Amino acid sequence: MKTNFFLILLFVFFANAFSQSDTIIRNDTVIVFVKDTEPSEVVEFYLSGNFDAAKTAFENDNSYINRAKYKEFYLHSIIESSDTTRVLEFINKNFGIYPYLWMIKDEDIKNIVGIEYVNDYAKRTKEKFIKEYPNINFDYFVALTHAEYRTSFFRNIYPDYFNDEAKANDIFKRQHILDSLNVLSLDTLLKRYGVPTKENVLEFGVSSFFLCVQHFDKDNLCRYKKYITQIYKNNDMRPVDYAMYIDRYLVYKGKKQLYATQLTRNENGELEFYPIKNKTKVDKRRKEMGFDESANDYLRNFSH
């Protein structure tokens, strides 16, 4: 089974040349990785609420790739089933790893393993980061890693359900809820701390902020333009990320994009760019923003 399905999450940290496009798959923020995939038992059991079976399926899977891809579903299965032993083991194995810092503030985890244990874990983690990054706003950083965790959660399994419309729609709805929570979270964080910088939340935190905004609905993505622009002007955002945001913003506003990052399908089902402003100079603009390939090569990579 071969499906041309592209997923940003699997690629966003690996290359500057790729971007996202909303209209390829069910109006979601899609797109980058072409892969043949099948639904995982871990996810199937998780979605059905059979958390014990999800844990067993994960632990019996010896594939490194699968264990990395479905690790979050395993984690939430052991949380949902209040598996104290496995939660403690997970915490100890993932001490200080960015994507799991949110665990130090999670109320369910506190109830499972005890407030004192979590507070001690949080204290040790904070001390570790402040020692390495003296200017970090640790609470802001942790909140942004949690937001990225949410925006990535179900997107990682989109390709698995490309050919199952009913389950795909269910997954999209679940992800939409998490994205909506992120809108509220980022609104609150901006009021409390201001725009993120590489100094106070590290490059990872700024990237997390961008990724969440890029997955917002149309109105909220456009509303965040002043924040994204400020971060970019402060030299805290990668030019390629800013280019992806601006192109999506322009497409949402019904205008021509600048950097050829946003794709759609024509009436024949073929991928093509949304209209591009001054197309003869698009490759020059792409190069200036740090893209490694021409617009045509970019499209060709998506189309094969």
C-alpha positions as CSV (number, residue, x, y, z in Angstrom):
1,M,0.0,0.0,0.0
2,K,1.6,3.3,-1.1
3,T,0.2,6.6,0.0
4,N,1.6,10.0,-0.7
5,F,1.1,11.4,2.7
6,F,3.4,13.9,4.2
7,L,3.9,14.6,7.8
8,I,5.7,17.6,9.2
9,L,6.4,16.2,12.6
10,L,8.8,13.5,11.3
11,F,10.8,16.0,9.4
12,V,10.7,19.4,11.0
13,F,14.0,19.0,12.9
14,F,15.9,17.4,10.0
15,A,15.9,19.8,7.1
16,N,15.4,23.4,6.2
17,A,14.2,22.7,2.7
18,F,10.7,21.4,3.5
19,S,7.5,23.0,4.7
20,Q,3.8,22.4,5.3
21,S,0.6,22.8,3.4
22,D,-2.9,22.8,4.8
23,T,-5.1,21.6,2.0
24,I,-3.4,18.3,1.0
25,I,-5.1,16.4,3.7
26,R,-8.4,17.4,5.3
27,N,-7.4,21.0,6.0
28,D,-4.8,20.0,8.5
29,T,-1.3,21.4,8.9
30,V,0.4,18.7,7.0
31,I,3.2,17.7,5.3
32,V,6.5,16.4,4.7
33,F,7.3,12.7,4.9
34,V,6.3,10.1,2.4
35,K,6.0,6.7,4.0
36,D,4.0,3.5,3.7
37,T,2.5,2.8,7.2
38,E,0.0,0.6,8.9
39,P,-1.9,1.2,12.1
40,S,0.0,0.1,15.2
41,E,-1.6,-2.2,17.8
42,V,-0.3,0.2,20.4
43,V,-2.3,3.1,19.0
44,E,-5.3,0.9,18.2
45,F,-5.5,-0.3,21.8
46,Y,-4.9,3.2,23.1
47,L,-7.7,4.7,21.0
48,S,-10.1,2.0,22.2
49,G,-9.3,2.6,25.8
50,N,-7.6,-0.8,26.3
51,F,-4.5,0.7,28.0
52,D,-3.2,-2.6,29.5
53,A,-3.1,-4.1,26.0
54,A,-1.4,-1.0,24.6
55,K,1.3,-1.3,27.2
56,T,1.9,-5.0,26.3
57,A,1.9,-4.4,22.6
58,F,4.5,-1.6,23.0
59,E,6.7,-3.7,25.3
60,N,6.6,-6.7,22.9
61,D,7.6,-4.6,19.8
62,N,11.3,-4.8,19.3
63,S,11.4,-2.3,16.5
64,Y,13.4,0.8,17.5
65,I,11.5,2.9,15.0
66,N,8.1,1.8,16.3
67,R,9.2,2.2,19.9
68,A,10.3,5.8,19.2
69,K,7.2,6.6,17.2
70,Y,4.6,5.2,19.6
71,K,6.4,6.1,22.9
72,E,3.9,8.8,23.8
73,F,1.0,6.4,23.4
74,Y,2.7,4.0,25.7
75,L,3.4,6.8,28.2
76,H,-0.3,7.9,28.3
77,S,-1.4,4.3,28.5
78,I,0.6,3.8,31.7
79,I,-0.7,7.1,33.0
80,E,-4.3,6.3,32.2
81,S,-3.9,2.9,33.9
82,S,-2.2,4.5,37.0
83,D,0.8,2.1,36.6
84,T,3.1,3.5,39.3
85,T,6.0,1.1,38.5
86,R,6.1,1.9,34.8
87,V,5.6,5.6,35.3
88,L,8.5,5.8,37.7
89,E,10.6,3.8,35.3
90,F,9.7,6.1,32.4
91,I,10.5,9.3,34.5
92,N,13.9,7.9,35.5
93,K,14.8,6.8,31.9
94,N,13.8,10.2,30.5
95,F,15.2,12.5,33.1
96,G,15.8,16.0,31.7
97,I,14.8,15.1,28.1
98,Y,13.0,18.1,26.5
99,P,9.8,16.5,25.2
100,Y,9.0,15.1,28.6
101,L,9.7,18.0,30.9
102,W,6.0,18.6,31.2
103,M,5.7,15.6,33.4
104,I,7.1,17.6,36.3
105,K,3.9,19.7,36.3
106,D,1.3,17.0,35.5
107,E,-1.3,16.4,38.2
108,D,-2.1,12.9,37.1
109,I,1.6,11.9,37.5
110,K,1.7,13.6,40.9
111,N,-1.3,11.5,42.0
112,I,0.3,8.3,40.6
113,V,3.9,8.5,42.0
114,G,3.4,11.1,44.8
115,I,3.8,14.8,45.0
116,E,7.1,14.6,46.9
117,Y,8.7,12.4,44.3
118,V,7.6,14.7,41.5
119,N,8.7,17.9,43.3
120,D,12.1,16.4,43.9
121,Y,12.3,15.4,40.3
122,A,11.3,18.9,39.3
123,K,13.9,20.5,41.6
124,R,16.7,18.3,40.2
125,T,15.6,19.0,36.6
126,K,15.4,22.8,37.1
127,E,18.8,22.9,38.8
128,K,20.3,20.9,35.9
129,F,19.0,23.4,33.3
130,I,19.8,26.6,35.3
131,K,23.4,25.4,35.8
132,E,23.7,24.8,32.0
133,Y,21.6,27.8,30.9
134,P,21.8,30.5,33.6
135,N,19.3,32.9,31.8
136,I,16.7,30.3,31.1
137,N,13.1,30.9,32.2
138,F,12.6,27.3,33.2
139,D,8.8,27.5,33.7
140,Y,8.3,29.2,30.3
141,F,10.5,26.6,28.7
142,V,8.7,23.7,30.3
143,A,5.3,25.1,29.2
144,L,6.4,25.4,25.6
145,T,7.8,21.9,25.5
146,H,4.4,20.7,26.8
147,A,2.6,22.7,24.0
148,E,4.8,21.1,21.4
149,Y,4.1,17.7,22.9
150,R,0.4,18.4,22.4
151,T,0.7,19.7,18.8
152,S,2.7,16.6,17.9
153,F,0.8,13.9,19.7
154,F,-1.7,12.6,17.1
155,R,0.1,14.1,14.0
156,N,2.7,11.4,14.4
157,I,0.2,8.8,13.4
158,Y,-1.7,10.6,10.6
159,P,0.0,8.4,7.9
160,D,-1.2,5.2,9.7
161,Y,-4.9,6.1,9.0
162,F,-4.6,7.7,5.6
163,N,-7.0,5.0,4.1
164,D,-9.4,4.8,7.1
165,E,-11.6,7.8,6.8
166,A,-13.6,7.2,10.0
167,K,-10.6,6.7,12.2
168,A,-8.7,9.5,10.5
169,N,-11.6,11.9,11.3
170,D,-11.6,10.8,14.9
171,I,-7.8,11.4,15.1
172,F,-8.2,14.8,13.5
173,K,-10.8,15.8,16.0
174,R,-8.7,14.7,18.9
175,Q,-5.7,16.7,17.6
176,H,-7.9,19.7,17.0
177,I,-8.8,19.7,20.7
178,L,-5.1,19.7,21.6
179,D,-4.4,22.5,19.2
180,S,-7.2,24.6,20.7
181,L,-5.7,24.0,24.2
182,N,-2.4,25.3,22.8
183,V,-4.0,28.5,21.6
184,L,-5.2,29.2,25.2
185,S,-1.8,28.1,26.6
186,L,0.3,30.4,24.3
187,D,-2.1,33.3,24.9
188,T,-1.5,32.9,28.6
189,L,2.2,32.5,28.3
190,L,2.6,35.6,26.2
191,K,0.7,37.7,28.7
192,R,2.9,36.3,31.5
193,Y,6.3,36.2,29.9
194,G,6.2,38.0,26.6
195,V,7.5,36.6,23.3
196,P,10.0,33.8,23.7
197,T,13.7,34.3,22.9
198,K,16.6,31.9,22.4
199,E,18.0,33.2,25.7
200,N,15.0,32.6,27.9
201,V,13.6,29.4,26.3
202,L,16.5,28.2,24.2
203,E,16.3,27.5,20.4
204,F,14.1,24.5,21.2
205,G,11.5,26.6,23.0
206,V,11.3,29.1,20.2
207,S,10.9,26.3,17.7
208,S,8.2,24.8,19.9
209,F,6.4,28.1,19.9
210,F,6.6,28.4,16.1
211,L,5.4,24.8,15.5
212,C,2.4,25.3,17.7
213,V,1.4,28.5,15.9
214,Q,1.9,27.0,12.5
215,H,-0.7,24.4,13.5
216,F,-3.3,26.9,14.7
217,D,-6.5,27.5,12.9
218,K,-6.6,30.2,10.3
219,D,-7.8,33.1,12.5
220,N,-5.4,32.4,15.4
221,L,-2.4,31.8,13.1
222,C,-3.1,35.2,11.5
223,R,-3.6,36.8,14.9
224,Y,-0.1,35.7,15.9
225,K,1.7,37.5,13.1
226,K,2.9,40.4,15.3
227,Y,4.5,37.9,17.7
228,I,6.1,35.8,15.0
229,T,7.4,38.9,13.3
230,Q,8.9,40.3,16.5
231,I,10.6,37.0,17.3
232,Y,12.1,36.9,13.8
233,K,13.3,40.5,14.0
234,N,14.9,39.7,17.3
235,N,17.0,37.1,15.4
236,D,15.5,34.4,17.6
237,M,13.7,32.4,14.8
238,R,15.2,30.6,11.8
239,P,14.5,32.4,8.5
240,V,13.1,29.2,7.0
241,D,10.5,28.9,9.8
242,Y,9.6,32.6,9.3
243,A,9.2,32.0,5.6
244,M,6.9,29.0,6.2
245,Y,4.8,31.1,8.5
246,I,4.6,34.1,6.2
247,D,3.6,31.9,3.2
248,R,0.9,30.3,5.2
249,Y,-0.3,33.6,6.5
250,L,-0.4,35.0,2.9
251,V,-2.3,32.0,1.6
252,Y,-4.8,32.3,4.4
253,K,-5.3,36.0,3.5
254,G,-5.9,35.1,-0.1
255,K,-2.6,36.6,-1.3
256,K,0.3,35.2,-3.3
257,Q,3.0,33.4,-1.3
258,L,6.7,34.5,-1.4
259,Y,8.8,31.4,-0.8
260,A,6.9,28.6,-2.5
261,T,6.3,26.5,0.7
262,Q,2.5,26.0,0.5
263,L,1.0,23.3,-1.7
264,T,-2.4,22.2,-2.8
265,R,-3.9,19.7,-5.2
266,N,-5.4,20.6,-8.5
267,E,-8.6,19.1,-10.0
268,N,-6.5,16.2,-11.3
269,G,-5.2,15.4,-7.8
270,E,-1.7,16.6,-8.6
271,L,0.3,18.7,-6.2
272,E,1.0,22.3,-7.2
273,F,1.9,25.5,-5.5
274,Y,-0.6,28.1,-4.3
275,P,0.0,31.2,-6.4
276,I,3.5,32.7,-6.0
277,K,4.3,36.4,-6.2
278,N,7.0,37.3,-8.8
279,K,7.6,33.6,-9.5
280,T,10.8,34.3,-11.6
281,K,12.6,35.4,-8.4
282,V,11.2,32.9,-6.0
283,D,14.4,30.8,-5.9
284,K,16.4,33.9,-5.1
285,R,14.1,34.6,-2.2
286,R,14.3,31.0,-1.0
287,K,18.0,31.0,-1.0
288,E,18.1,34.3,1.0
289,M,15.9,32.6,3.6
290,G,18.2,29.5,3.8
291,F,16.3,26.9,1.8
292,D,18.6,24.4,0.2
293,E,16.7,23.7,-3.0
294,S,14.8,25.4,-5.7
295,A,11.0,25.6,-5.7
296,N,10.8,23.1,-8.5
297,D,13.0,20.6,-6.7
298,Y,10.9,21.1,-3.6
299,L,7.7,20.3,-5.5
300,R,9.3,17.4,-7.2
301,N,10.3,15.9,-3.8
302,F,6.6,16.0,-2.7
303,S,5.4,14.5,-6.0
304,H,7.4,11.3,-5.9
